Amino acid sequence: MTTDPKHGSIDQKPEDNFVEMSNRDPTEKADVFIDTEADYSGAVKKTDPAEIRLVRKLDLRIMPTLWAMYFLNYLDRNAIAQARLNGLEDDLHLKGTQYNTCISILFVGYLLMQIPSNMLISSKRVRPSLYMSVCMMGWSVVSACTALVKDYRGLVVVRFLLGVAEAPFYPGALYLLAIFYTRKEIATRISILYSGNIFATSFSGLIAAATFGTIDGYHGLKGWQWLFIIECALTFAVAIIGIFTLADSPLTTRWLSEEERQLAHNRMLRDTVGFEESKGVRAGFSQAIRDPRLWLFCFIQNMHLSACSFNNFFPTVVGSLGFNDTITLVLICPPYLVSGFFGYVAGWSSGRFNERTWHITAGMGMALVGYIISCVALNTPARYIACFLFASGAYAVNSMILGWVSATLGSTPEKKSVSLSIVNVFANASYIYTAYLYPKSDSPRYLIGMASNAGFATMCIASTWAMRLWLVQTNKKLNQGGNTSATRNTSREEHHRQVLESPARSRSSGSSFGRGRHQEIPPRNRRHRMPEDTIEVRNTIDGRVEIQINFMDLPCTACIFMMPQDAVGYINLTRACEYRQIQLRTELLDIARNLRDTPPDVQSDQEFLVLLRQYVANCHRLLQAELLLHCANRWPEEFDNEIL
């Protein structure tokens, strides 16, 4: 294992130089984890009962709400695909590629609103729970208006407005997951969220079949018109529920207790890669667009969603098998049910093994096989099996790519939010041009669409490996450069002795803890060294225990100033390390209390003092490393890369 001095530990398998950020901070105590056993999400099992209860509570409140909202998001968006089988094109007099244009125009409005919307959410000027629910009400009303359109122009306008109204939801949902779940937890949660898309596409056919078969022509409305009305009424009802069940932020969510809010905040702070002090939405936007890795992620996700372009035409593709409309709508369901299960397993496995490259390769490789079969086969069983392959393989990948983006580009909430929305914008741009890959004239094999999807899948695999190699090379440069002496396979103790060296500062230039003053360091000259432990543990006259730790010019974690020179009685940390302040102070106070209550046996006292001194020394060493690792955004430029 190697250690990036700015960003935390980097797990690397020696046999393949696998590069992923570990959830485990090098300074984290070992008893936080139990071996490598994983929970149901693939994350390493936790032993803190409070954190276990918190994550379970988040899962029970956030995940069902977001899943239901995303299910209805795709149900409303893709209802037009089922409506096509019920005569929508004939009723609205659509000709040529006009239906394809109605599909693609939605994503024009969708792309225009995503980045501004996520910047607004991360600015904390609006409550995500209220904002996302109101947007959901808006898209339900707009989608219902589809039942009222009479011609091509009306359908284009409604679809564009539907894209504008739906745009805030998915990047907003990813942002909520990213600020509540750690890097090892988020892949499974995104896969669960994405299953809402899969199940919506799966059951949309059954819902449409039931609607078309029962109330087609009722009150003078065609079945496809009733489909939009029924689905949008359900969407509006769920939006009202979302106001009360969605979360806002770790420190402001109303249905969390004060202790749970602080724990939610602290655990995400501990998990943040390359923590940087928040500087606002504009700064987050600037940080995101200047990070070259963002643009490669945009390309990866664009190729992935381009390979998923069959989604809006899946009923048409299945219809090419030769069955009637009702059977076609029923046959849509099984491939998506299988892909939903496969996506969850893939997300669990990715989180369990903290691996993405091989998982993405396997998923897109499976999809590639399905596309090739669709291109070359004409018999019905083979082509239906191909539907299972490309749906399962392609959909399994989405959570891994987005989880990778969140973990790699998440040094501030604003940068994380903007990065997710930019990646989503570039990815969904694929639906604008892929809508024209399935002309009716290309039925039944839809060779243009399937061959294009095969090419997109190949490019997704290639760009994923390019990202992996990029990160491996960056790690090698850090390991071989003179700025860090951390090496592969170094033990924790060896690493603590090898922390970056820094010029010593005169002790007299520092200020004591009591005065609370700091000494500024020129950013370009800042290097660090591991100070010797200076620890005194002594009993005072009134029975209290005084623990003194000399910080020896340790840098502050949140600014360019120096830490106080010493702290007596407890360890003083900056807000950037608030979770450690609470943890260490509590532990030291417990030890002090035990020492005070120890019977007056000199031998026992002396032994306990030795143990206490060792404990505090260990805390001190861990603290040094942690402060160095969390020191944020004023390091020299060569440390500006968050390495994943």
C-alpha positions as CSV (number, residue, x, y, z in Angstrom):
1,M,0.0,0.0,0.0
2,T,1.3,3.5,-0.9
3,T,0.3,6.7,0.7
4,D,-0.3,10.0,-1.1
5,P,0.7,12.7,1.4
6,K,-2.2,14.8,0.6
7,H,-5.1,12.5,0.0
8,G,-4.9,9.4,2.0
9,S,-4.1,5.8,1.3
10,I,-4.1,4.1,-2.1
11,D,-4.8,0.5,-2.2
12,Q,-2.7,-1.3,-4.9
13,K,-2.7,-4.9,-5.6
14,P,1.0,-5.9,-6.2
15,E,0.1,-8.2,-9.0
16,D,-1.6,-5.6,-11.2
17,N,-0.9,-2.2,-9.7
18,F,-4.6,-1.7,-9.2
19,V,-5.3,1.9,-8.2
20,E,-8.2,2.9,-6.1
21,M,-8.6,5.1,-3.1
22,S,-9.2,3.2,0.1
23,N,-11.9,4.1,2.5
24,R,-9.4,3.6,5.3
25,D,-7.5,6.6,6.4
26,P,-3.9,5.6,7.4
27,T,-4.6,7.2,10.7
28,E,-7.7,5.2,11.4
29,K,-7.6,2.9,14.2
30,A,-7.6,-0.8,13.3
31,D,-10.6,-1.6,15.5
32,V,-12.9,0.3,13.3
33,F,-13.0,-2.6,10.9
34,I,-13.3,-6.4,11.3
35,D,-10.9,-8.0,8.9
36,T,-12.2,-7.6,5.3
37,E,-15.7,-8.9,5.8
38,A,-18.3,-6.9,3.9
39,D,-21.8,-5.9,4.7
40,Y,-24.8,-6.1,2.2
41,S,-23.5,-3.0,0.3
42,G,-20.0,-4.4,-0.2
43,A,-18.5,-1.9,2.2
44,V,-16.3,-3.2,5.0
45,K,-18.4,-3.9,8.1
46,K,-18.6,-1.2,10.7
47,T,-18.3,-1.9,14.4
48,D,-19.5,1.4,15.8
49,P,-23.2,0.8,16.7
50,A,-24.1,4.5,16.3
51,E,-22.7,4.5,12.7
52,I,-24.5,1.2,11.9
53,R,-27.8,2.7,13.1
54,L,-27.1,5.9,11.2
55,V,-26.4,4.2,7.9
56,R,-29.4,1.9,8.3
57,K,-31.6,5.0,9.0
58,L,-30.2,6.7,5.9
59,D,-30.9,3.6,3.8
60,L,-34.5,3.4,5.0
61,R,-35.3,7.1,4.4
62,I,-33.2,8.2,1.5
63,M,-32.9,5.2,-0.7
64,P,-36.7,4.2,-1.1
65,T,-37.6,7.8,-1.8
66,L,-34.9,8.4,-4.4
67,W,-35.6,5.0,-5.9
68,A,-39.4,5.7,-6.3
69,M,-38.6,9.2,-7.7
70,Y,-36.2,7.7,-10.3
71,F,-38.5,4.9,-11.2
72,L,-41.2,7.5,-12.0
73,N,-38.7,9.8,-13.7
74,Y,-38.0,7.1,-16.3
75,L,-41.6,5.9,-16.4
76,D,-42.7,9.3,-17.4
77,R,-39.8,10.0,-19.8
78,N,-40.1,6.7,-21.6
79,A,-43.9,6.5,-21.8
80,I,-43.6,7.8,-25.3
81,A,-41.9,4.5,-26.4
82,Q,-44.9,2.5,-25.3
83,A,-47.3,5.1,-26.7
84,R,-45.7,4.6,-30.1
85,L,-47.0,1.0,-30.1
86,N,-50.6,2.4,-29.4
87,G,-50.8,4.7,-32.4
88,L,-49.1,7.9,-31.2
89,E,-47.4,8.5,-34.5
90,D,-50.6,8.1,-36.5
91,D,-52.7,10.2,-34.1
92,L,-50.1,13.1,-34.2
93,H,-49.3,12.6,-37.9
94,L,-45.6,12.1,-37.3
95,K,-43.6,11.4,-40.4
96,G,-40.0,10.3,-41.1
97,T,-37.6,11.1,-38.3
98,Q,-40.0,13.3,-36.4
99,Y,-40.5,10.7,-33.7
100,N,-36.7,10.5,-33.3
101,T,-36.5,14.3,-33.0
102,C,-39.1,14.2,-30.2
103,I,-36.9,11.7,-28.4
104,S,-33.7,13.7,-28.8
105,I,-35.2,17.2,-28.0
106,L,-35.9,16.1,-24.4
107,F,-32.2,15.9,-23.8
108,V,-31.5,19.4,-25.1
109,G,-33.6,20.8,-22.3
110,Y,-32.1,18.1,-20.0
111,L,-28.5,19.2,-20.7
112,L,-29.2,22.9,-20.4
113,M,-30.4,22.7,-16.8
114,Q,-28.3,20.0,-15.1
115,I,-25.2,22.0,-14.3
116,P,-27.0,25.2,-13.1
117,S,-29.3,23.0,-11.0
118,N,-26.6,21.1,-9.2
119,M,-24.7,24.3,-8.6
120,L,-27.8,25.7,-7.0
121,I,-28.2,22.6,-4.8
122,S,-24.6,22.6,-3.6
123,S,-24.7,26.3,-2.9
124,K,-27.0,25.5,0.1
125,R,-29.4,28.3,-1.0
126,V,-32.2,25.8,-1.4
127,R,-33.2,22.7,0.5
128,P,-32.6,19.6,-1.7
129,S,-35.7,17.9,-0.3
130,L,-38.0,20.7,-1.3
131,Y,-36.3,21.7,-4.5
132,M,-36.2,18.2,-5.9
133,S,-39.8,17.5,-4.9
134,V,-41.1,20.7,-6.5
135,C,-39.2,19.8,-9.7
136,M,-40.8,16.4,-9.6
137,M,-44.3,18.0,-9.4
138,G,-43.3,20.2,-12.3
139,W,-42.3,17.3,-14.6
140,S,-45.5,15.4,-13.7
141,V,-47.6,18.3,-14.8
142,V,-45.6,18.7,-18.0
143,S,-45.7,15.0,-18.8
144,A,-49.4,14.9,-18.3
145,C,-49.7,17.7,-20.9
146,T,-48.5,15.1,-23.5
147,A,-52.0,13.7,-23.5
148,L,-53.3,17.0,-24.8
149,V,-50.9,17.6,-27.7
150,K,-52.4,17.4,-31.2
151,D,-49.4,17.6,-33.5
152,Y,-45.7,17.4,-34.0
153,R,-45.0,20.9,-32.8
154,G,-46.9,20.5,-29.6
155,L,-45.1,17.2,-28.8
156,V,-41.7,18.9,-29.4
157,V,-42.5,21.7,-27.0
158,V,-43.7,19.4,-24.3
159,R,-40.8,17.1,-24.6
160,F,-38.3,20.0,-24.4
161,L,-40.0,21.3,-21.3
162,L,-40.1,17.8,-19.8
163,G,-36.3,17.7,-20.2
164,V,-35.9,21.0,-18.4
165,A,-38.2,19.9,-15.5
166,E,-36.5,16.4,-15.1
167,A,-32.9,17.7,-15.4
168,P,-32.4,18.5,-11.7
169,F,-33.4,15.1,-10.4
170,Y,-30.7,12.6,-11.3
171,P,-27.6,14.7,-10.7
172,G,-29.3,16.0,-7.5
173,A,-29.8,12.4,-6.4
174,L,-26.2,11.5,-7.1
175,Y,-25.1,14.6,-5.1
176,L,-27.3,13.5,-2.1
177,L,-25.8,10.0,-2.2
178,A,-22.3,11.5,-2.5
179,I,-22.6,13.7,0.6
180,F,-24.1,10.9,2.8
181,Y,-22.3,7.7,1.8
182,T,-18.6,6.9,1.8
183,R,-16.6,5.8,-1.2
184,K,-17.0,2.1,-0.5
185,E,-20.8,2.5,0.2
186,I,-21.8,4.6,-2.7
187,A,-21.3,2.2,-5.6
188,T,-24.0,-0.1,-4.3
189,R,-26.4,2.8,-3.5
190,I,-26.0,4.1,-7.0
191,S,-26.7,0.7,-8.5
192,I,-29.8,0.5,-6.3
193,L,-30.9,3.9,-7.5
194,Y,-30.1,3.0,-11.1
195,S,-32.3,-0.1,-10.8
196,G,-35.2,2.3,-10.6
197,N,-34.4,3.2,-14.2
198,I,-34.2,-0.5,-15.1
199,F,-37.4,-1.6,-13.3
200,A,-39.2,1.4,-14.8
201,T,-38.3,0.3,-18.3
202,S,-39.1,-3.3,-17.3
203,F,-42.6,-2.7,-15.9
204,S,-43.5,0.1,-18.2
205,G,-44.4,-2.5,-20.8
206,L,-46.7,-4.3,-18.3
207,I,-48.3,-1.1,-17.2
208,A,-48.9,0.0,-20.8
209,A,-50.3,-3.4,-21.8
210,A,-52.8,-3.2,-18.9
211,T,-53.7,0.4,-19.8
212,F,-54.1,-0.2,-23.5
213,G,-56.1,-3.4,-22.9
214,T,-58.6,-1.9,-20.4
215,I,-59.3,1.8,-20.9
216,D,-58.3,2.5,-24.5
217,G,-61.0,4.8,-25.8
218,Y,-62.5,5.5,-22.4
219,H,-64.1,9.0,-22.3
220,G,-62.8,9.5,-25.8
221,L,-59.1,9.3,-25.0
222,K,-56.8,6.8,-26.6
223,G,-54.9,4.3,-24.4
224,W,-51.6,6.2,-24.8
225,Q,-53.2,9.4,-23.5
226,W,-54.5,7.6,-20.4
227,L,-51.0,6.2,-19.9
228,F,-49.5,9.7,-19.5
229,I,-52.3,10.8,-17.2
230,I,-52.2,7.8,-14.8
231,E,-48.4,7.7,-14.5
232,C,-48.2,11.5,-13.9
233,A,-50.8,11.4,-11.2
234,L,-48.7,8.9,-9.3
235,T,-45.6,11.0,-9.8
236,F,-47.3,14.0,-8.3
237,A,-48.3,12.0,-5.2
238,V,-44.8,10.7,-4.7
239,A,-43.4,14.2,-5.0
240,I,-45.4,15.4,-2.1
241,I,-44.1,12.5,0.1
242,G,-40.5,13.4,-1.0
243,I,-40.8,16.8,0.7
244,F,-40.9,15.0,4.1
245,T,-38.6,12.0,3.5
246,L,-35.7,13.3,1.4
247,A,-32.5,14.5,3.2
248,D,-30.9,18.0,2.8
249,S,-27.3,17.7,4.1
250,P,-25.6,15.8,6.9
251,L,-25.8,18.8,9.3
252,T,-29.3,20.1,8.3
253,T,-31.5,17.0,7.8
254,R,-34.5,17.4,10.0
255,W,-35.2,13.8,10.7
256,L,-31.7,13.2,12.1
257,S,-30.9,13.9,15.8
258,E,-28.1,16.3,16.6
259,E,-25.8,13.4,17.4
260,E,-26.7,11.7,14.1
261,R,-26.1,14.9,12.2
262,Q,-22.6,15.3,13.7
263,L,-21.8,11.7,13.1
264,A,-23.0,11.9,9.5
265,H,-20.8,15.0,8.9
266,N,-17.7,13.5,10.6
267,R,-17.7,10.2,8.8
268,M,-17.9,11.9,5.4
269,L,-15.2,14.3,6.5
270,R,-13.1,11.3,7.4
271,D,-13.8,9.7,4.0
272,T,-13.1,12.8,1.9
273,V,-10.1,12.5,-0.5
274,G,-7.8,15.5,-0.4
275,F,-10.1,17.6,1.8
276,E,-10.2,21.2,0.8
277,E,-12.0,24.0,2.6
278,S,-15.2,25.0,0.7
279,K,-14.9,28.2,-1.2
280,G,-18.2,28.4,-2.9
281,V,-20.0,27.2,-6.0
282,R,-17.9,29.2,-8.5
283,A,-14.7,27.9,-7.0
284,G,-16.0,24.4,-7.2
285,F,-16.9,24.9,-10.8
286,S,-13.5,26.2,-11.6
287,Q,-11.8,23.4,-9.7
288,A,-13.8,20.8,-11.7
289,I,-13.3,22.1,-15.2
290,R,-9.5,22.6,-14.6
291,D,-9.2,18.9,-13.6
292,P,-8.2,17.0,-16.8
293,R,-9.5,13.7,-15.3
294,L,-13.0,15.1,-15.4
295,W,-13.0,15.2,-19.2
296,L,-11.8,11.6,-19.5
297,F,-14.6,10.6,-17.2
298,C,-17.0,12.6,-19.4
299,F,-15.8,10.6,-22.4
300,I,-16.1,7.3,-20.6
301,Q,-19.7,7.9,-19.4
302,N,-20.6,9.3,-22.8
303,M,-19.5,6.1,-24.5
304,H,-21.3,4.1,-21.9
305,L,-24.6,5.8,-22.3
306,S,-24.2,5.8,-26.1
307,A,-23.9,2.0,-25.8
308,C,-27.2,2.1,-23.8
309,S,-29.0,4.0,-26.6
310,F,-31.3,1.0,-27.2
311,N,-33.3,2.1,-24.1
312,N,-35.7,4.5,-25.9
313,F,-36.2,1.9,-28.6
314,F,-36.3,-1.3,-26.7
315,P,-40.0,-1.9,-27.3
316,T,-39.3,-1.4,-31.0
317,V,-36.3,-3.7,-30.9
318,V,-38.3,-6.4,-29.1
319,G,-41.2,-5.8,-31.4
320,S,-39.0,-6.8,-34.3
321,L,-39.1,-10.3,-33.0
322,G,-42.5,-10.7,-34.7
323,F,-45.0,-10.9,-31.8
324,N,-48.1,-8.7,-31.4
325,D,-48.1,-5.5,-29.3
326,T,-49.3,-7.1,-26.1
327,I,-46.8,-9.9,-26.1
328,T,-44.1,-7.5,-27.1
329,L,-44.8,-5.3,-24.0
330,V,-44.7,-8.4,-21.8
331,L,-41.4,-9.6,-23.3
332,I,-39.8,-6.3,-22.4
333,C,-39.9,-7.2,-18.7
334,P,-37.6,-10.2,-18.2
335,P,-34.4,-8.7,-19.7
336,Y,-34.7,-5.7,-17.4
337,L,-35.4,-7.8,-14.3
338,V,-32.3,-9.8,-15.0
339,S,-30.3,-6.7,-15.6
340,G,-31.5,-5.1,-12.4
341,F,-30.3,-8.1,-10.4
342,F,-27.0,-8.2,-12.3
343,G,-26.5,-4.5,-11.7
344,Y,-26.9,-4.9,-8.0
345,V,-24.5,-7.8,-7.8
346,A,-21.9,-5.9,-9.9
347,G,-22.2,-2.8,-7.7
348,W,-21.9,-4.9,-4.5
349,S,-18.8,-6.7,-5.9
350,S,-17.2,-3.4,-7.0
351,G,-17.7,-2.0,-3.5
352,R,-16.6,-5.2,-1.8
353,F,-13.3,-5.4,-3.7
354,N,-12.9,-1.7,-4.2
355,E,-12.3,-2.3,-7.9
356,R,-13.8,-0.7,-11.0
357,T,-11.7,-1.3,-14.1
358,W,-12.2,-5.0,-14.4
359,H,-15.9,-4.7,-13.4
360,I,-16.5,-2.1,-16.2
361,T,-14.6,-4.2,-18.7
362,A,-16.7,-7.3,-17.8
363,G,-20.0,-5.5,-18.0
364,M,-19.3,-3.7,-21.3
365,G,-17.7,-6.9,-22.7
366,M,-21.0,-8.8,-22.0
367,A,-22.9,-6.0,-23.7
368,L,-20.5,-6.1,-26.7
369,V,-21.3,-9.8,-27.1
370,G,-25.0,-9.1,-27.1
371,Y,-24.7,-6.4,-29.7
372,I,-22.7,-8.6,-32.0
373,I,-25.3,-11.4,-31.7
374,S,-28.0,-8.8,-32.6
375,C,-26.1,-7.8,-35.7
376,V,-25.5,-11.3,-37.1
377,A,-28.4,-13.4,-35.9
378,L,-31.9,-13.5,-37.4
379,N,-33.5,-16.3,-35.4
380,T,-35.8,-15.2,-32.6
381,P,-34.4,-17.1,-29.5
382,A,-30.8,-15.9,-30.2
383,R,-31.9,-12.3,-30.7
384,Y,-34.0,-12.4,-27.5
385,I,-31.0,-13.8,-25.5
386,A,-28.9,-10.9,-26.9
387,C,-31.4,-8.5,-25.3
388,F,-30.6,-10.1,-21.9
389,L,-26.8,-9.8,-22.6
390,F,-26.6,-6.2,-23.7
391,A,-29.1,-4.9,-21.2
392,S,-27.5,-6.7,-18.2
393,G,-23.9,-5.8,-19.2
394,A,-24.5,-2.1,-20.1
395,Y,-26.7,-1.2,-17.1
396,A,-24.3,-2.8,-14.6
397,V,-21.6,-0.3,-15.4
398,N,-23.3,3.0,-14.6
399,S,-23.0,2.9,-10.8
400,M,-19.3,2.1,-11.0
401,I,-18.4,5.0,-13.3
402,L,-20.4,7.6,-11.3
403,G,-19.0,6.2,-8.1
404,W,-15.6,6.5,-9.5
405,V,-16.2,10.2,-10.4
406,S,-17.6,10.9,-6.9
407,A,-14.6,9.4,-5.2
408,T,-12.0,10.8,-7.5
409,L,-13.2,14.4,-7.9
410,G,-14.8,15.0,-4.5
411,S,-12.3,17.2,-2.6
412,T,-15.1,19.7,-1.9
413,P,-18.9,19.2,-2.0
414,E,-19.1,21.9,-4.6
415,K,-16.5,20.3,-6.9
416,K,-18.1,16.9,-6.4
417,S,-21.6,18.3,-7.3
418,V,-20.4,20.1,-10.4
419,S,-18.3,17.2,-11.5
420,L,-21.2,14.8,-11.3
421,S,-23.5,17.1,-13.2
422,I,-20.9,17.9,-15.9
423,V,-20.3,14.1,-16.4
424,N,-24.0,13.6,-16.6
425,V,-24.5,16.4,-19.1
426,F,-21.8,15.1,-21.5
427,A,-23.1,11.5,-21.0
428,N,-26.7,12.4,-21.8
429,A,-25.7,14.4,-24.9
430,S,-25.3,10.9,-26.4
431,Y,-29.1,10.5,-26.5
432,I,-29.4,13.5,-28.9
433,Y,-27.5,11.7,-31.7
434,T,-28.2,8.1,-30.9
435,A,-31.9,8.8,-31.3
436,Y,-31.3,8.6,-35.1
437,L,-29.6,5.2,-35.1
438,Y,-32.8,3.2,-35.2
439,P,-34.8,4.2,-38.3
440,K,-37.8,2.0,-39.2
441,S,-36.1,1.2,-42.5
442,D,-33.4,-0.7,-40.6
443,S,-35.8,-3.2,-39.0
444,P,-35.7,-6.0,-37.9
445,R,-31.9,-6.2,-37.1
446,Y,-31.4,-2.5,-36.6
447,L,-27.8,-3.0,-37.9
448,I,-26.8,0.6,-37.7
449,G,-27.9,1.0,-34.0
450,M,-26.4,-2.4,-32.8
451,A,-23.1,-2.0,-34.7
452,S,-22.8,1.6,-33.3
453,N,-23.5,0.3,-29.8
454,A,-20.8,-2.3,-30.2
455,G,-18.3,0.4,-31.2
456,F,-19.4,2.6,-28.2
457,A,-18.9,-0.3,-25.8
458,T,-15.4,-1.0,-27.2
459,M,-14.5,2.7,-26.7
460,C,-15.9,2.7,-23.1
461,I,-13.6,-0.3,-22.3
462,A,-10.6,1.3,-23.9
463,S,-11.1,4.7,-22.2
464,T,-11.6,3.0,-18.8
465,W,-8.2,1.3,-19.1
466,A,-6.7,4.6,-20.2
467,M,-7.9,6.2,-17.0
468,R,-6.5,3.3,-15.0
469,L,-3.1,3.6,-16.7
470,W,-3.1,7.4,-16.2
471,L,-3.7,7.0,-12.4
472,V,-1.0,4.2,-12.2
473,Q,1.5,6.5,-13.9
474,T,0.6,9.4,-11.6
475,N,1.1,7.2,-8.6
476,K,4.5,6.1,-9.8
477,K,5.6,9.7,-10.3
478,L,4.6,10.5,-6.8
479,N,6.4,7.5,-5.4
480,Q,9.6,8.1,-7.4
481,G,9.7,11.9,-6.9
482,G,11.5,13.7,-4.2
483,N,8.4,15.0,-2.5
484,T,7.4,11.9,-0.8
485,S,9.4,8.9,0.5
486,A,6.4,6.7,0.9
487,T,7.0,3.4,-0.9
488,R,5.0,0.4,-1.9
489,N,4.4,-2.2,0.8
490,T,5.6,0.0,3.6
491,S,4.3,-0.7,7.0
492,R,2.3,1.9,8.9
493,E,5.2,2.5,11.4
494,E,7.7,2.9,8.6
495,H,5.5,5.4,6.8
496,H,5.1,7.4,10.0
497,R,8.9,7.7,10.1
498,Q,8.9,8.7,6.4
499,V,6.5,11.6,6.4
500,L,7.6,14.6,4.4
501,E,10.5,16.6,5.8
502,S,10.2,20.3,6.4
503,P,12.4,23.1,7.5
504,A,12.4,23.5,11.2
505,R,10.8,26.6,12.6
506,S,12.1,28.3,15.7
507,R,10.1,27.3,18.7
508,S,10.1,30.9,19.8
509,S,8.2,31.8,16.6
510,G,5.3,29.7,17.5
511,S,2.6,30.7,19.8
512,S,1.2,28.7,22.7
513,F,-2.2,27.1,22.7
514,G,-3.6,29.5,25.2
515,R,-2.9,32.6,23.0
516,G,-4.3,31.0,19.9
517,R,-1.9,32.7,17.5
518,H,-0.5,31.2,14.4
519,Q,2.5,31.6,12.2
520,E,2.1,31.9,8.5
521,I,4.2,29.8,6.2
522,P,5.0,30.6,2.6
523,P,3.0,28.0,0.6
524,R,5.8,27.2,-1.9
525,N,8.3,26.6,0.9
526,R,6.2,24.3,3.0
527,R,7.5,20.8,3.5
528,H,7.0,18.8,6.6
529,R,8.9,16.6,9.0
530,M,7.9,14.2,11.6
531,P,8.5,15.8,15.0
532,E,9.7,13.9,18.0
533,D,7.1,13.0,20.6
534,T,7.1,15.4,23.5
535,I,4.6,14.0,26.0
536,E,4.2,14.6,29.7
537,V,1.6,12.8,31.7
538,R,1.4,13.8,35.4
539,N,-1.0,14.0,38.3
540,T,-1.9,17.4,39.6
541,I,-2.5,18.2,43.3
542,D,-6.3,18.1,42.9
543,G,-6.2,14.6,41.4
544,R,-6.6,15.7,37.7
545,V,-4.4,14.3,35.0
546,E,-2.5,16.7,32.8
547,I,-1.5,15.4,29.4
548,Q,0.8,17.7,27.4
549,I,1.7,17.1,23.8
550,N,4.1,19.4,21.9
551,F,2.9,19.9,18.4
552,M,6.3,20.9,17.2
553,D,5.3,23.2,14.3
554,L,2.7,20.9,12.8
555,P,0.8,22.6,10.0
556,C,-2.9,23.5,10.2
557,T,-5.2,21.3,8.2
558,A,-7.6,24.0,7.0
559,C,-5.4,27.1,6.3
560,I,-1.8,28.2,5.7
561,F,-1.1,28.8,9.4
562,M,0.9,26.8,11.9
563,M,-0.8,24.7,14.6
564,P,-0.4,25.9,18.2
565,Q,2.9,24.8,19.6
566,D,1.4,22.9,22.5
567,A,-1.8,21.8,24.1
568,V,-2.2,20.9,27.7
569,G,-4.9,18.7,29.0
570,Y,-6.4,17.8,25.6
571,I,-5.6,17.9,22.0
572,N,-6.7,20.9,20.0
573,L,-7.5,20.4,16.4
574,T,-8.9,22.6,13.6
575,R,-12.4,22.2,12.3
576,A,-11.0,20.2,9.4
577,C,-10.3,17.4,11.8
578,E,-13.3,17.9,14.0
579,Y,-14.1,14.2,14.1
580,R,-10.6,13.4,15.5
581,Q,-10.9,16.2,18.1
582,I,-14.1,14.6,19.5
583,Q,-12.7,11.1,19.3
584,L,-9.3,11.7,20.9
585,R,-10.6,14.1,23.6
586,T,-13.2,11.5,24.7
587,E,-10.6,8.7,24.8
588,L,-8.1,10.8,26.7
589,L,-10.7,11.9,29.2
590,D,-11.7,8.3,29.8
591,I,-8.1,7.3,30.4
592,A,-7.7,10.2,32.8
593,R,-10.8,9.2,34.7
594,N,-9.6,5.7,35.0
595,L,-6.2,6.8,36.2
596,R,-7.8,9.1,38.8
597,D,-9.9,6.2,40.1
598,T,-6.9,3.8,40.3
599,P,-6.2,2.5,43.9
600,P,-3.1,4.1,45.5
601,D,-0.8,1.3,44.5
602,V,2.5,2.8,43.3
603,Q,3.4,-0.1,41.2
604,S,-0.1,-0.1,39.6
605,D,0.1,3.6,39.0
606,Q,3.5,3.4,37.4
607,E,2.4,0.7,35.1
608,F,-0.7,2.6,34.1
609,L,1.4,5.7,33.5
610,V,3.6,3.8,31.2
611,L,0.6,2.4,29.3
612,L,-0.9,5.9,29.2
613,R,2.3,7.4,27.9
614,Q,2.4,4.8,25.2
615,Y,-1.2,5.3,24.2
616,V,-0.8,9.1,24.0
617,A,2.4,8.7,22.0
618,N,0.6,6.5,19.6
619,C,-2.2,9.0,19.3
620,H,0.3,11.7,18.7
621,R,2.0,9.8,15.9
622,L,-1.3,9.0,14.3
623,L,-2.3,12.6,14.7
624,Q,0.8,13.9,13.0
625,A,0.2,11.7,10.0
626,E,-3.5,12.6,9.9
627,L,-2.9,16.3,10.0
628,L,-0.3,16.0,7.2
629,L,-2.7,13.9,5.1
630,H,-5.6,16.3,5.6
631,C,-3.6,19.4,5.0
632,A,-5.6,20.9,2.2
633,N,-5.2,23.2,-0.8
634,R,-2.1,25.3,-0.2
635,W,0.5,22.7,-0.8
636,P,2.9,23.1,-3.7
637,E,1.4,22.5,-7.1
638,E,2.9,19.1,-7.5
639,F,0.5,17.8,-4.8
640,D,-2.6,19.2,-6.4
641,N,-3.7,15.9,-7.9
642,E,-6.1,13.9,-6.0
643,I,-4.9,10.4,-6.8
644,L,-7.5,7.7,-7.1
